[in-house]
Amino acid sequence: MRNDLVKYFNRGWIVELIYVSKAGEISKRKVRILKIQGDIFYAYCLKQKAKRTFLIDHVLALVPILPQERGAI
């Protein structure tokens, strides 16, 4: 998962992820990765319109939103 995060971060792509919170709640979000540091990454969440911190180990799935698909965001 980390390798994919780094790849999409380097390309500047928005990604859609399925994430499980520390409380066990599952959410689906579209984010722009801002920084990857150790076991966490910082991203701008398009759903919340705010910066968020995510644990890499809590990402269940990750898919890039390719530039031609961004018009639907």
PDB file with SEQRES, HELIX, SHEET and CRYST1 records, atoms N, CA, C and O in Angstrom:
SEQRES   1 A   73  MET ARG ASN ASP LEU VAL LYS TYR PHE ASN ARG GLY TRP          
SEQRES   2 A   73  ILE VAL GLU LEU ILE TYR VAL SER LYS ALA GLY GLU ILE          
SEQRES   3 A   73  SER LYS ARG LYS VAL ARG ILE LEU LYS ILE GLN GLY ASP          
SEQRES   4 A   73  ILE PHE TYR ALA TYR CYS LEU LYS GLN LYS ALA LYS ARG          
SEQRES   5 A   73  THR PHE LEU ILE ASP HIS VAL LEU ALA LEU VAL PRO ILE          
SEQRES   6 A   73  LEU PRO GLN GLU ARG GLY ALA ILE                              
HELIX    1 AA1 ARG A    2  ARG A   11  1                                  10    
HELIX    2 AA2 ILE A   56  HIS A   58  5                                   3    
HELIX    3 AA3 PRO A   67  ALA A   72  5                                   6    
SHEET    1 AA1 5 ALA A  50  LEU A  55  0                                        
SHEET    2 AA1 5 ILE A  40  CYS A  45 -1                                        
SHEET    3 AA1 5 ILE A  26  GLN A  37 -1                                        
SHEET    4 AA1 5 ILE A  14  VAL A  20 -1                                        
SHEET    5 AA1 5 VAL A  59  ILE A  65 -1                                        
CRYST1    1.000    1.000    1.000  90.00  90.00  90.00 P 1           1          
ATOM      1  N   MET A   1       0.827  -1.185   0.000  1.00  0.00           N  
ATOM      2  CA  MET A   1       0.000   0.000   0.000  1.00  0.00           C  
ATOM      3  C   MET A   1       0.880   1.260   0.000  1.00  0.00           C  
ATOM      4  O   MET A   1       0.594   2.234  -0.696  1.00  0.00           O  
ATOM      5  N   ARG A   2       1.934   1.216   0.781  1.00  0.00           N  
ATOM      6  CA  ARG A   2       2.826   2.374   0.881  1.00  0.00           C  
ATOM      7  C   ARG A   2       3.429   2.725  -0.486  1.00  0.00           C  
ATOM      8  O   ARG A   2       3.522   3.900  -0.841  1.00  0.00           O  
ATOM      9  N   ASN A   3       3.834   1.712  -1.245  1.00  0.00           N  
ATOM     10  CA  ASN A   3       4.429   1.970  -2.559  1.00  0.00           C  
ATOM     11  C   ASN A   3       3.439   2.678  -3.488  1.00  0.00           C  
ATOM     12  O   ASN A   3       3.817   3.583  -4.232  1.00  0.00           O  
ATOM     13  N   ASP A   4       2.182   2.266  -3.440  1.00  0.00           N  
ATOM     14  CA  ASP A   4       1.163   2.923  -4.251  1.00  0.00           C  
ATOM     15  C   ASP A   4       0.956   4.363  -3.798  1.00  0.00           C  
ATOM     16  O   ASP A   4       0.816   5.261  -4.628  1.00  0.00           O  
ATOM     17  N   LEU A   5       0.935   4.587  -2.495  1.00  0.00           N  
ATOM     18  CA  LEU A   5       0.790   5.944  -1.981  1.00  0.00           C  
ATOM     19  C   LEU A   5       1.914   6.852  -2.485  1.00  0.00           C  
ATOM     20  O   LEU A   5       1.668   7.972  -2.932  1.00  0.00           O  
ATOM     21  N   VAL A   6       3.138   6.355  -2.407  1.00  0.00           N  
ATOM     22  CA  VAL A   6       4.294   7.128  -2.863  1.00  0.00           C  
ATOM     23  C   VAL A   6       4.187   7.416  -4.358  1.00  0.00           C  
ATOM     24  O   VAL A   6       4.450   8.535  -4.796  1.00  0.00           O  
ATOM     25  N   LYS A   7       3.805   6.416  -5.133  1.00  0.00           N  
ATOM     26  CA  LYS A   7       3.679   6.582  -6.583  1.00  0.00           C  
ATOM     27  C   LYS A   7       2.640   7.653  -6.919  1.00  0.00           C  
ATOM     28  O   LYS A   7       2.902   8.528  -7.745  1.00  0.00           O  
ATOM     29  N   TYR A   8       1.470   7.594  -6.292  1.00  0.00           N  
ATOM     30  CA  TYR A   8       0.412   8.554  -6.586  1.00  0.00           C  
ATOM     31  C   TYR A   8       0.762   9.945  -6.056  1.00  0.00           C  
ATOM     32  O   TYR A   8       0.417  10.953  -6.672  1.00  0.00           O  
ATOM     33  N   PHE A   9       1.437   9.996  -4.929  1.00  0.00           N  
ATOM     34  CA  PHE A   9       1.901  11.277  -4.386  1.00  0.00           C  
ATOM     35  C   PHE A   9       2.872  11.943  -5.365  1.00  0.00           C  
ATOM     36  O   PHE A   9       2.738  13.129  -5.667  1.00  0.00           O  
ATOM     37  N   ASN A  10       3.839  11.183  -5.855  1.00  0.00           N  
ATOM     38  CA  ASN A  10       4.828  11.727  -6.789  1.00  0.00           C  
ATOM     39  C   ASN A  10       4.196  12.205  -8.094  1.00  0.00           C  
ATOM     40  O   ASN A  10       4.704  13.128  -8.731  1.00  0.00           O  
ATOM     41  N   ARG A  11       3.095  11.582  -8.490  1.00  0.00           N  
ATOM     42  CA  ARG A  11       2.401  11.979  -9.723  1.00  0.00           C  
ATOM     43  C   ARG A  11       1.404  13.106  -9.493  1.00  0.00           C  
ATOM     44  O   ARG A  11       0.877  13.679 -10.446  1.00  0.00           O  
ATOM     45  N   GLY A  12       1.145  13.424  -8.229  1.00  0.00           N  
ATOM     46  CA  GLY A  12       0.207  14.491  -7.906  1.00  0.00           C  
ATOM     47  C   GLY A  12      -1.245  14.129  -8.142  1.00  0.00           C  
ATOM     48  O   GLY A  12      -2.088  15.011  -8.307  1.00  0.00           O  
ATOM     49  N   TRP A  13      -1.544  12.842  -8.159  1.00  0.00           N  
ATOM     50  CA  TRP A  13      -2.891  12.376  -8.444  1.00  0.00           C  
ATOM     51  C   TRP A  13      -3.769  12.412  -7.201  1.00  0.00           C  
ATOM     52  O   TRP A  13      -3.296  12.241  -6.077  1.00  0.00           O  
ATOM     53  N   ILE A  14      -5.043  12.637  -7.428  1.00  0.00           N  
ATOM     54  CA  ILE A  14      -6.050  12.462  -6.391  1.00  0.00           C  
ATOM     55  C   ILE A  14      -6.339  10.967  -6.323  1.00  0.00           C  
ATOM     56  O   ILE A  14      -6.358  10.289  -7.350  1.00  0.00           O  
ATOM     57  N   VAL A  15      -6.562  10.460  -5.128  1.00  0.00           N  
ATOM     58  CA  VAL A  15      -6.864   9.038  -4.971  1.00  0.00           C  
ATOM     59  C   VAL A  15      -8.170   8.860  -4.210  1.00  0.00           C  
ATOM     60  O   VAL A  15      -8.560   9.695  -3.394  1.00  0.00           O  
ATOM     61  N   GLU A  16      -8.820   7.764  -4.498  1.00  0.00           N  
ATOM     62  CA  GLU A  16     -10.000   7.372  -3.739  1.00  0.00           C  
ATOM     63  C   GLU A  16      -9.570   6.222  -2.843  1.00  0.00           C  
ATOM     64  O   GLU A  16      -8.960   5.257  -3.304  1.00  0.00           O  
ATOM     65  N   LEU A  17      -9.891   6.330  -1.562  1.00  0.00           N  
ATOM     66  CA  LEU A  17      -9.473   5.265  -0.648  1.00  0.00           C  
ATOM     67  C   LEU A  17     -10.617   4.829   0.229  1.00  0.00           C  
ATOM     68  O   LEU A  17     -11.548   5.588   0.500  1.00  0.00           O  
ATOM     69  N   ILE A  18     -10.529   3.598   0.666  1.00  0.00           N  
ATOM     70  CA  ILE A  18     -11.432   3.063   1.683  1.00  0.00           C  
ATOM     71  C   ILE A  18     -10.581   2.902   2.926  1.00  0.00           C  
ATOM     72  O   ILE A  18      -9.534   2.255   2.910  1.00  0.00           O  
ATOM     73  N   TYR A  19     -11.057   3.505   4.005  1.00  0.00           N  
ATOM     74  CA  TYR A  19     -10.253   3.644   5.214  1.00  0.00           C  
ATOM     75  C   TYR A  19     -11.064   3.206   6.429  1.00  0.00           C  
ATOM     76  O   TYR A  19     -12.265   3.462   6.517  1.00  0.00           O  
ATOM     77  N   VAL A  20     -10.391   2.547   7.358  1.00  0.00           N  
ATOM     78  CA  VAL A  20     -11.041   2.182   8.613  1.00  0.00           C  
ATOM     79  C   VAL A  20     -10.412   3.025   9.730  1.00  0.00           C  
ATOM     80  O   VAL A  20      -9.194   3.018   9.908  1.00  0.00           O  
ATOM     81  N   SER A  21     -11.243   3.745  10.473  1.00  0.00           N  
ATOM     82  CA  SER A  21     -10.761   4.609  11.545  1.00  0.00           C  
ATOM     83  C   SER A  21     -10.334   3.783  12.753  1.00  0.00           C  
ATOM     84  O   SER A  21     -10.560   2.574  12.808  1.00  0.00           O  
ATOM     85  N   LYS A  22      -9.716   4.455  13.715  1.00  0.00           N  
ATOM     86  CA  LYS A  22      -9.320   3.764  14.956  1.00  0.00           C  
ATOM     87  C   LYS A  22     -10.532   3.208  15.681  1.00  0.00           C  
ATOM     88  O   LYS A  22     -10.426   2.215  16.401  1.00  0.00           O  
ATOM     89  N   ALA A  23     -11.694   3.847  15.494  1.00  0.00           N  
ATOM     90  CA  ALA A  23     -12.930   3.398  16.129  1.00  0.00           C  
ATOM     91  C   ALA A  23     -13.605   2.265  15.352  1.00  0.00           C  
ATOM     92  O   ALA A  23     -14.628   1.734  15.785  1.00  0.00           O  
ATOM     93  N   GLY A  24     -13.026   1.897  14.198  1.00  0.00           N  
ATOM     94  CA  GLY A  24     -13.572   0.806  13.412  1.00  0.00           C  
ATOM     95  C   GLY A  24     -14.583   1.220  12.360  1.00  0.00           C  
ATOM     96  O   GLY A  24     -15.201   0.366  11.724  1.00  0.00           O  
ATOM     97  N   GLU A  25     -14.761   2.517  12.168  1.00  0.00           N  
ATOM     98  CA  GLU A  25     -15.706   3.007  11.162  1.00  0.00           C  
ATOM     99  C   GLU A  25     -15.037   3.024   9.789  1.00  0.00           C  
ATOM    100  O   GLU A  25     -13.898   3.470   9.649  1.00  0.00           O  
ATOM    101  N   ILE A  26     -15.747   2.539   8.792  1.00  0.00           N  
ATOM    102  CA  ILE A  26     -15.219   2.477   7.433  1.00  0.00           C  
ATOM    103  C   ILE A  26     -15.765   3.658   6.636  1.00  0.00           C  
ATOM    104  O   ILE A  26     -16.962   3.946   6.664  1.00  0.00           O  
ATOM    105  N   SER A  27     -14.862   4.335   5.925  1.00  0.00           N  
ATOM    106  CA  SER A  27     -15.291   5.455   5.089  1.00  0.00           C  
ATOM    107  C   SER A  27     -14.591   5.389   3.736  1.00  0.00           C  
ATOM    108  O   SER A  27     -13.529   4.786   3.583  1.00  0.00           O  
ATOM    109  N   LYS A  28     -15.230   6.034   2.762  1.00  0.00           N  
ATOM    110  CA  LYS A  28     -14.670   6.130   1.415  1.00  0.00           C  
ATOM    111  C   LYS A  28     -14.409   7.614   1.168  1.00  0.00           C  
ATOM    112  O   LYS A  28     -15.304   8.445   1.324  1.00  0.00           O  
ATOM    113  N   ARG A  29     -13.168   7.938   0.779  1.00  0.00           N  
ATOM    114  CA  ARG A  29     -12.797   9.339   0.625  1.00  0.00           C  
ATOM    115  C   ARG A  29     -11.968   9.558  -0.629  1.00  0.00           C  
ATOM    116  O   ARG A  29     -11.257   8.665  -1.089  1.00  0.00           O  
ATOM    117  N   LYS A  30     -12.074  10.760  -1.170  1.00  0.00           N  
ATOM    118  CA  LYS A  30     -11.187  11.202  -2.240  1.00  0.00           C  
ATOM    119  C   LYS A  30     -10.245  12.217  -1.618  1.00  0.00           C  
ATOM    120  O   LYS A  30     -10.678  13.197  -1.010  1.00  0.00           O  
ATOM    121  N   VAL A  31      -8.942  11.969  -1.779  1.00  0.00           N  
ATOM    122  CA  VAL A  31      -7.946  12.823  -1.141  1.00  0.00           C  
ATOM    123  C   VAL A  31      -6.798  13.151  -2.087  1.00  0.00           C  
ATOM    124  O   VAL A  31      -6.540  12.439  -3.057  1.00  0.00           O  
ATOM    125  N   ARG A  32      -6.124  14.241  -1.777  1.00  0.00           N  
ATOM    126  CA  ARG A  32      -4.858  14.577  -2.429  1.00  0.00           C  
ATOM    127  C   ARG A  32      -3.776  14.398  -1.371  1.00  0.00           C  
ATOM    128  O   ARG A  32      -3.806  15.061  -0.334  1.00  0.00           O  
ATOM    129  N   ILE A  33      -2.838  13.521  -1.621  1.00  0.00           N  
ATOM    130  CA  ILE A  33      -1.782  13.227  -0.653  1.00  0.00           C  
ATOM    131  C   ILE A  33      -0.818  14.412  -0.593  1.00  0.00           C  
ATOM    132  O   ILE A  33      -0.316  14.873  -1.618  1.00  0.00           O  
ATOM    133  N   LEU A  34      -0.570  14.892   0.619  1.00  0.00           N  
ATOM    134  CA  LEU A  34       0.296  16.047   0.822  1.00  0.00           C  
ATOM    135  C   LEU A  34       1.697  15.663   1.283  1.00  0.00           C  
ATOM    136  O   LEU A  34       2.684  16.280   0.881  1.00  0.00           O  
ATOM    137  N   LYS A  35       1.775  14.628   2.137  1.00  0.00           N  
ATOM    138  CA  LYS A  35       3.066  14.236   2.710  1.00  0.00           C  
ATOM    139  C   LYS A  35       2.946  12.823   3.263  1.00  0.00           C  
ATOM    140  O   LYS A  35       1.924  12.453   3.840  1.00  0.00           O  
ATOM    141  N   ILE A  36       4.004  12.043   3.078  1.00  0.00           N  
ATOM    142  CA  ILE A  36       4.071  10.694   3.649  1.00  0.00           C  
ATOM    143  C   ILE A  36       5.238  10.679   4.618  1.00  0.00           C  
ATOM    144  O   ILE A  36       6.358  11.046   4.263  1.00  0.00           O  
ATOM    145  N   GLN A  37       4.968  10.251   5.846  1.00  0.00           N  
ATOM    146  CA  GLN A  37       5.999  10.273   6.888  1.00  0.00           C  
ATOM    147  C   GLN A  37       5.845   9.047   7.779  1.00  0.00           C  
ATOM    148  O   GLN A  37       4.888   8.931   8.544  1.00  0.00           O  
ATOM    149  N   GLY A  38       6.796   8.145   7.664  1.00  0.00           N  
ATOM    150  CA  GLY A  38       6.742   6.939   8.481  1.00  0.00           C  
ATOM    151  C   GLY A  38       5.503   6.112   8.165  1.00  0.00           C  
ATOM    152  O   GLY A  38       5.273   5.728   7.019  1.00  0.00           O  
ATOM    153  N   ASP A  39       4.709   5.843   9.199  1.00  0.00           N  
ATOM    154  CA  ASP A  39       3.514   5.020   9.054  1.00  0.00           C  
ATOM    155  C   ASP A  39       2.241   5.828   8.812  1.00  0.00           C  
ATOM    156  O   ASP A  39       1.145   5.267   8.805  1.00  0.00           O  
ATOM    157  N   ILE A  40       2.375   7.128   8.616  1.00  0.00           N  
ATOM    158  CA  ILE A  40       1.206   7.977   8.410  1.00  0.00           C  
ATOM    159  C   ILE A  40       1.355   8.799   7.135  1.00  0.00           C  
ATOM    160  O   ILE A  40       2.453   8.954   6.602  1.00  0.00           O  
ATOM    161  N   PHE A  41       0.242   9.316   6.663  1.00  0.00           N  
ATOM    162  CA  PHE A  41       0.302  10.281   5.570  1.00  0.00           C  
ATOM    163  C   PHE A  41      -0.726  11.367   5.812  1.00  0.00           C  
ATOM    164  O   PHE A  41      -1.770  11.150   6.426  1.00  0.00           O  
ATOM    165  N   TYR A  42      -0.398  12.524   5.315  1.00  0.00           N  
ATOM    166  CA  TYR A  42      -1.261  13.687   5.425  1.00  0.00           C  
ATOM    167  C   TYR A  42      -1.884  13.925   4.061  1.00  0.00           C  
ATOM    168  O   TYR A  42      -1.218  13.809   3.032  1.00  0.00           O  
ATOM    169  N   ALA A  43      -3.161  14.256   4.063  1.00  0.00           N  
ATOM    170  CA  ALA A  43      -3.864  14.450   2.805  1.00  0.00           C  
ATOM    171  C   ALA A  43      -4.950  15.493   2.975  1.00  0.00           C  
ATOM    172  O   ALA A  43      -5.456  15.721   4.074  1.00  0.00           O  
ATOM    173  N   TYR A  44      -5.296  16.118   1.862  1.00  0.00           N  
ATOM    174  CA  TYR A  44      -6.440  17.015   1.842  1.00  0.00           C  
ATOM    175  C   TYR A  44      -7.645  16.188   1.428  1.00  0.00           C  
ATOM    176  O   TYR A  44      -7.677  15.633   0.329  1.00  0.00           O  
ATOM    177  N   CYS A  45      -8.623  16.107   2.298  1.00  0.00           N  
ATOM    178  CA  CYS A  45      -9.826  15.313   2.046  1.00  0.00           C  
ATOM    179  C   CYS A  45     -10.845  16.186   1.316  1.00  0.00           C  
ATOM    180  O   CYS A  45     -11.268  17.221   1.831  1.00  0.00           O  
ATOM    181  N   LEU A  46     -11.234  15.764   0.119  1.00  0.00           N  
ATOM    182  CA  LEU A  46     -12.203  16.517  -0.662  1.00  0.00           C  
ATOM    183  C   LEU A  46     -13.604  16.429  -0.061  1.00  0.00           C  
ATOM    184  O   LEU A  46     -14.428  17.318  -0.276  1.00  0.00           O  
ATOM    185  N   LYS A  47     -13.877  15.370   0.685  1.00  0.00           N  
ATOM    186  CA  LYS A  47     -15.189  15.193   1.335  1.00  0.00           C  
ATOM    187  C   LYS A  47     -15.352  16.174   2.500  1.00  0.00           C  
ATOM    188  O   LYS A  47     -16.384  16.834   2.625  1.00  0.00           O  
ATOM    189  N   GLN A  48     -14.339  16.263   3.337  1.00  0.00           N  
ATOM    190  CA  GLN A  48     -14.387  17.129   4.517  1.00  0.00           C  
ATOM    191  C   GLN A  48     -13.879  18.542   4.237  1.00  0.00           C  
ATOM    192  O   GLN A  48     -14.069  19.451   5.046  1.00  0.00           O  
ATOM    193  N   LYS A  49     -13.226  18.720   3.076  1.00  0.00           N  
ATOM    194  CA  LYS A  49     -12.624  20.006   2.705  1.00  0.00           C  
ATOM    195  C   LYS A  49     -11.666  20.493   3.787  1.00  0.00           C  
ATOM    196  O   LYS A  49     -11.701  21.644   4.222  1.00  0.00           O  
ATOM    197  N   ALA A  50     -10.800  19.553   4.204  1.00  0.00           N  
ATOM    198  CA  ALA A  50      -9.845  19.851   5.262  1.00  0.00           C  
ATOM    199  C   ALA A  50      -8.679  18.864   5.204  1.00  0.00           C  
ATOM    200  O   ALA A  50      -8.784  17.783   4.625  1.00  0.00           O  
ATOM    201  N   LYS A  51      -7.568  19.264   5.816  1.00  0.00           N  
ATOM    202  CA  LYS A  51      -6.421  18.365   5.918  1.00  0.00           C  
ATOM    203  C   LYS A  51      -6.714  17.298   6.958  1.00  0.00           C  
ATOM    204  O   LYS A  51      -7.308  17.572   8.000  1.00  0.00           O  
ATOM    205  N   ARG A  52      -6.290  16.089   6.661  1.00  0.00           N  
ATOM    206  CA  ARG A  52      -6.494  14.954   7.562  1.00  0.00           C  
ATOM    207  C   ARG A  52      -5.215  14.137   7.648  1.00  0.00           C  
ATOM    208  O   ARG A  52      -4.369  14.177   6.754  1.00  0.00           O  
ATOM    209  N   THR A  53      -5.092  13.401   8.735  1.00  0.00           N  
ATOM    210  CA  THR A  53      -3.964  12.491   8.948  1.00  0.00           C  
ATOM    211  C   THR A  53      -4.507  11.069   8.914  1.00  0.00           C  
ATOM    212  O   THR A  53      -5.503  10.758   9.567  1.00  0.00           O  
ATOM    213  N   PHE A  54      -3.840  10.203   8.142  1.00  0.00           N  
ATOM    214  CA  PHE A  54      -4.276   8.823   7.983  1.00  0.00           C  
ATOM    215  C   PHE A  54      -3.141   7.870   8.341  1.00  0.00           C  
ATOM    216  O   PHE A  54      -1.974   8.167   8.083  1.00  0.00           O  
ATOM    217  N   LEU A  55      -3.478   6.737   8.929  1.00  0.00           N  
ATOM    218  CA  LEU A  55      -2.522   5.659   9.169  1.00  0.00           C  
ATOM    219  C   LEU A  55      -2.486   4.778   7.920  1.00  0.00           C  
ATOM    220  O   LEU A  55      -3.525   4.321   7.444  1.00  0.00           O  
ATOM    221  N   ILE A  56      -1.302   4.548   7.402  1.00  0.00           N  
ATOM    222  CA  ILE A  56      -1.175   3.748   6.190  1.00  0.00           C  
ATOM    223  C   ILE A  56      -1.766   2.353   6.384  1.00  0.00           C  
ATOM    224  O   ILE A  56      -2.411   1.825   5.479  1.00  0.00           O  
ATOM    225  N   ASP A  57      -1.554   1.759   7.546  1.00  0.00           N  
ATOM    226  CA  ASP A  57      -2.063   0.409   7.820  1.00  0.00           C  
ATOM    227  C   ASP A  57      -3.585   0.339   7.863  1.00  0.00           C  
ATOM    228  O   ASP A  57      -4.149  -0.755   7.813  1.00  0.00           O  
ATOM    229  N   HIS A  58      -4.260   1.482   7.956  1.00  0.00           N  
ATOM    230  CA  HIS A  58      -5.718   1.493   8.030  1.00  0.00           C  
ATOM    231  C   HIS A  58      -6.381   1.686   6.664  1.00  0.00           C  
ATOM    232  O   HIS A  58      -7.608   1.707   6.567  1.00  0.00           O  
ATOM    233  N   VAL A  59      -5.578   1.825   5.617  1.00  0.00           N  
ATOM    234  CA  VAL A  59      -6.121   1.941   4.265  1.00  0.00           C  
ATOM    235  C   VAL A  59      -6.444   0.539   3.761  1.00  0.00           C  
ATOM    236  O   VAL A  59      -5.564  -0.317   3.675  1.00  0.00           O  
ATOM    237  N   LEU A  60      -7.707   0.314   3.431  1.00  0.00           N  
ATOM    238  CA  LEU A  60      -8.138  -1.004   2.966  1.00  0.00           C  
ATOM    239  C   LEU A  60      -8.001  -1.136   1.457  1.00  0.00           C  
ATOM    240  O   LEU A  60      -7.699  -2.217   0.952  1.00  0.00           O  
ATOM    241  N   ALA A  61      -8.223  -0.037   0.732  1.00  0.00           N  
ATOM    242  CA  ALA A  61      -8.125  -0.036  -0.729  1.00  0.00           C  
ATOM    243  C   ALA A  61      -7.762   1.370  -1.188  1.00  0.00           C  
ATOM    244  O   ALA A  61      -8.080   2.364  -0.535  1.00  0.00           O  
ATOM    245  N   LEU A  62      -7.084   1.422  -2.336  1.00  0.00           N  
ATOM    246  CA  LEU A  62      -6.587   2.697  -2.851  1.00  0.00           C  
ATOM    247  C   LEU A  62      -6.609   2.644  -4.372  1.00  0.00           C  
ATOM    248  O   LEU A  62      -6.053   1.725  -4.974  1.00  0.00           O  
ATOM    249  N   VAL A  63      -7.260   3.642  -5.001  1.00  0.00           N  
ATOM    250  CA  VAL A  63      -7.367   3.687  -6.453  1.00  0.00           C  
ATOM    251  C   VAL A  63      -7.108   5.130  -6.901  1.00  0.00           C  
ATOM    252  O   VAL A  63      -7.665   6.065  -6.327  1.00  0.00           O  
ATOM    253  N   PRO A  64      -6.267   5.313  -7.921  1.00  0.00           N  
ATOM    254  CA  PRO A  64      -6.032   6.677  -8.399  1.00  0.00           C  
ATOM    255  C   PRO A  64      -7.221   7.192  -9.196  1.00  0.00           C  
ATOM    256  O   PRO A  64      -7.899   6.433  -9.889  1.00  0.00           O  
ATOM    257  N   ILE A  65      -7.460   8.482  -9.088  1.00  0.00           N  
ATOM    258  CA  ILE A  65      -8.428   9.154  -9.939  1.00  0.00           C  
ATOM    259  C   ILE A  65      -7.605   9.782 -11.052  1.00  0.00           C  
ATOM    260  O   ILE A  65      -6.950  10.803 -10.844  1.00  0.00           O  
ATOM    261  N   LEU A  66      -7.636   9.182 -12.217  1.00  0.00           N  
ATOM    262  CA  LEU A  66      -6.807   9.633 -13.323  1.00  0.00           C  
ATOM    263  C   LEU A  66      -7.256  11.013 -13.796  1.00  0.00           C  
ATOM    264  O   LEU A  66      -8.434  11.350 -13.678  1.00  0.00           O  
ATOM    265  N   PRO A  67      -6.343  11.808 -14.326  1.00  0.00           N  
ATOM    266  CA  PRO A  67      -6.671  13.186 -14.718  1.00  0.00           C  
ATOM    267  C   PRO A  67      -7.934  13.314 -15.574  1.00  0.00           C  
ATOM    268  O   PRO A  67      -8.707  14.251 -15.372  1.00  0.00           O  
ATOM    269  N   GLN A  68      -8.164  12.418 -16.506  1.00  0.00           N  
ATOM    270  CA  GLN A  68      -9.361  12.518 -17.354  1.00  0.00           C  
ATOM    271  C   GLN A  68     -10.649  12.204 -16.598  1.00  0.00           C  
ATOM    272  O   GLN A  68     -11.736  12.518 -17.083  1.00  0.00           O  
ATOM    273  N   GLU A  69     -10.547  11.585 -15.410  1.00  0.00           N  
ATOM    274  CA  GLU A  69     -11.728  11.259 -14.624  1.00  0.00           C  
ATOM    275  C   GLU A  69     -12.049  12.333 -13.593  1.00  0.00           C  
ATOM    276  O   GLU A  69     -13.099  12.262 -12.955  1.00  0.00           O  
ATOM    277  N   ARG A  70     -11.197  13.309 -13.411  1.00  0.00           N  
ATOM    278  CA  ARG A  70     -11.359  14.289 -12.348  1.00  0.00           C  
ATOM    279  C   ARG A  70     -12.525  15.235 -12.557  1.00  0.00           C  
ATOM    280  O   ARG A  70     -12.979  15.867 -11.602  1.00  0.00           O  
ATOM    281  N   GLY A  71     -13.011  15.348 -13.757  1.00  0.00           N  
ATOM    282  CA  GLY A  71     -14.132  16.238 -14.003  1.00  0.00           C  
ATOM    283  C   GLY A  71     -15.373  15.884 -13.208  1.00  0.00           C  
ATOM    284  O   GLY A  71     -16.234  16.737 -12.993  1.00  0.00           O  
ATOM    285  N   ALA A  72     -15.475  14.650 -12.773  1.00  0.00           N  
ATOM    286  CA  ALA A  72     -16.662  14.183 -12.020  1.00  0.00           C  
ATOM    287  C   ALA A  72     -16.529  14.419 -10.527  1.00  0.00           C  
ATOM    288  O   ALA A  72     -17.439  14.073  -9.774  1.00  0.00           O  
ATOM    289  N   ILE A  73     -15.414  15.001 -10.071  1.00  0.00           N  
ATOM    290  CA  ILE A  73     -15.218  15.178  -8.620  1.00  0.00           C  
ATOM    291  C   ILE A  73     -16.006  16.369  -8.136  1.00  0.00           C  
ATOM    292  O   ILE A  73     -15.976  16.687  -6.948  1.00  0.00           O  
TER     293      ILE A  73                                                      
END                                                                             
